[in-house]
Amino acid sequence: KRKKQATYKAINGPKRKLGVINLNKLIIITRSDKGSIAVYGNEVVESQAKSNLKIIDLTGAGDLFAAGFLHGLVNKKNYNESLGLGTQMASKIIQKIGARLD
C-alpha cells in the first residue's frame, strides 16, 4: 500500500507539505497567532487565530483550547468548527489574569 503525502494550503500562503501521514490518529497543532491545524489521515484543516485581542496572561490557554475543541468533537461538530470553539475559549482566557473564566 502506498503512503499518501498530506499537504495543506496555509492561509494567505503557499501549499505546504506535512510529510507522510499514515496514522489513524487525530493530531492538533496550535500555533499561537498563526491559528491551529487539525490533521487526521490525509485530511488537514486549518483555522485562523482571533485578531485584535488584548493579551494579558497566557495561563490556561492550552487547556481552554483543548476543552473547547473536545467539546466540539463530542457534540459532533466537524474539525473546523471544533478548532473554532477551541480558539474562542483560548481567546477569552488570555485576555484576563489567571486561568478561570467567570
C-alpha positions as CSV (number, residue, x, y, z in Angstrom):
1,K,0.0,0.0,0.0
2,R,1.4,3.4,-1.0
3,K,1.6,6.1,1.7
4,K,-0.1,9.4,1.0
5,Q,1.6,12.8,1.2
6,A,-0.6,15.2,3.2
7,T,-0.5,18.8,2.3
8,Y,-2.4,21.9,3.2
9,K,-2.7,25.4,1.9
10,A,-1.7,27.9,4.5
11,I,-4.0,30.9,4.9
12,N,-2.5,33.6,2.6
13,G,0.5,31.4,1.9
14,P,1.8,28.6,-0.3
15,K,0.8,25.0,-0.2
16,R,2.9,23.2,2.3
17,K,3.8,19.5,2.8
18,L,3.3,18.0,6.2
19,G,5.1,14.8,5.4
20,V,3.9,11.2,5.0
21,I,0.9,10.6,7.2
22,N,-0.1,7.1,7.9
23,L,-1.7,7.3,11.3
24,N,-5.2,6.7,12.4
25,K,-4.9,9.4,15.0
26,L,-6.1,13.0,15.2
27,I,-3.3,15.5,15.6
28,I,-3.9,19.0,16.7
29,I,-1.3,21.7,16.3
30,T,-1.7,25.1,18.0
31,R,0.4,27.9,16.6
32,S,-0.4,31.0,18.7
33,D,-1.2,33.9,16.4
34,K,-1.0,31.7,13.3
35,G,-4.1,29.7,14.3
36,S,-4.4,25.9,14.6
37,I,-4.4,22.8,12.4
38,A,-6.2,19.5,12.7
39,V,-4.7,16.5,10.8
40,Y,-6.5,13.2,10.5
41,G,-5.1,10.8,7.9
42,N,-4.9,12.8,4.7
43,E,-7.3,15.4,5.8
44,V,-5.8,18.7,7.0
45,V,-8.0,21.6,8.4
46,E,-6.6,25.0,9.3
47,S,-8.3,27.6,11.5
48,Q,-7.4,31.2,11.9
49,A,-6.5,32.8,15.2
50,K,-8.6,35.7,16.5
51,S,-7.1,39.1,15.9
52,N,-7.2,42.4,17.9
53,L,-7.0,40.7,21.3
54,K,-5.7,42.5,24.4
55,I,-3.4,39.7,25.6
56,I,-2.8,39.8,29.4
57,D,-1.9,36.3,30.6
58,L,-1.4,33.1,28.6
59,T,-2.0,30.9,31.7
60,G,-4.6,28.2,30.8
61,A,-4.8,29.0,27.0
62,G,-3.8,25.4,26.0
63,D,-6.2,23.9,28.5
64,L,-9.1,26.0,27.4
65,F,-8.3,25.4,23.7
66,A,-8.4,21.7,24.4
67,A,-11.7,22.0,26.3
68,G,-13.3,23.9,23.5
69,F,-12.0,21.6,20.8
70,L,-13.1,18.5,22.6
71,H,-16.5,20.0,23.4
72,G,-17.0,20.4,19.7
73,L,-15.9,16.9,18.9
74,V,-18.1,15.2,21.4
75,N,-21.0,17.3,20.2
76,K,-20.4,16.0,16.6
77,K,-19.0,19.3,15.3
78,N,-16.6,19.0,12.3
79,Y,-12.9,19.7,12.8
80,N,-13.1,23.3,11.6
81,E,-16.0,24.1,14.0
82,S,-14.2,22.3,16.8
83,L,-10.9,24.3,16.1
84,G,-13.1,27.5,16.2
85,L,-14.5,26.6,19.6
86,G,-11.0,25.9,20.9
87,T,-9.8,29.2,19.6
88,Q,-12.8,31.0,21.1
89,M,-12.2,29.6,24.5
90,A,-8.4,30.3,24.5
91,S,-9.1,33.8,23.2
92,K,-11.3,34.5,26.2
93,I,-8.8,33.3,28.8
94,I,-5.7,35.1,27.5
95,Q,-7.5,38.5,28.0
96,K,-7.6,38.2,31.7
97,I,-5.3,37.3,34.6
98,G,-5.4,33.6,35.8
99,A,-6.9,30.5,34.3
100,R,-10.6,30.8,35.4
101,L,-13.4,32.1,33.3
102,D,-16.0,33.9,35.4
